Amino acid sequence: MLPPETLVYVGDNVAKDFQAPNQLGMQSLHFCNREGLYYTGEREYLPHADRFETLAAVLAGMRSPDPAARAAVRGEDCPGQGR
């Protein structure tokens, strides 16, 4: 069995998708799907990606031992918010 802290849960509904994985010790990644049912345009502080092409880079930043690299994938608006 893989330890939960080595896993990343990817979801698009901030209100529902992340509570259980975070309680289990998993990391979370918010997929900002602007065309999706759960897109609200609200500011989120989870690591996030808005295209499948950017997922690998965000995951690499989350796994980096460098605190600056980890911080770079947090705390910014999901791309396209407010449009």
N, C-alpha and C positions, 0 to 999 in steps of 0.2 A: 504494500500500500504506500502511496506517495504521501508525504507529510503535507498538510494543508497550506503551510506557509510557503511551499514551493509552487503552489498553483495560483493561476490568475483566472478570475471569473470575468467574462466579457458580457455586458448586458446593455440594453438601451433604455430601460425604465428605471430612473434613479429612485423613484418612490418605492418600487417593489423588488427590483433585481438584486440589490446589494446587501440587504440586511442579513440574511442567512449566511451567505458566503463569508462576510466579514466576521460574523459571530463564530464561525468555524476556523477563523484564522487565515482565510485566503485573502489575497490582494484582489482589488477590483479595477476594471478598466471600463469606462463609459464609452460606448460607441454612439457618437452623436449623429444619429440618422435624421437629418433635416426633413426628409420625406416620410419619416416613420410616424406611426400612430402615437408614440409617447414623447415626441419632441415638443418641449415647452419653451425653449429659448432661454431658460433660466441659467444663471451662472452656476457652474458646478466646480468643485475643487478636487475631483477625482482625476487621475490620469485619463486622458481621452484621445480618441482618434475619430475622424469623420469620414475616412475612406479605408477600405481594406488594404490599400497600398501603403498606408502609414502605420498599420498595426505592428509590423515587425520592428520599426524604429521606436515606437512607444514602448513596446515590451522590452527592448534592449535597454532603454533608458530606465525603466522600472527595475531591471535586474542589475544595473551598474553599481559597482562599489563606490563610485564617485557621487557624493551627496549633491553636487551641482547638476549632474546628469539626471538624477532622480527628481530633483526639484524642477527641472525644465519641463517635465511632462505633467506637472500639476499646476493648478491655480489660475489658469487662463480660461477665457470663455471658449465654449465650443465654437469652432469656425462657423461663420455664417449667422451667429446670433444677432438678433435685432434687424434682420433683413426681411 
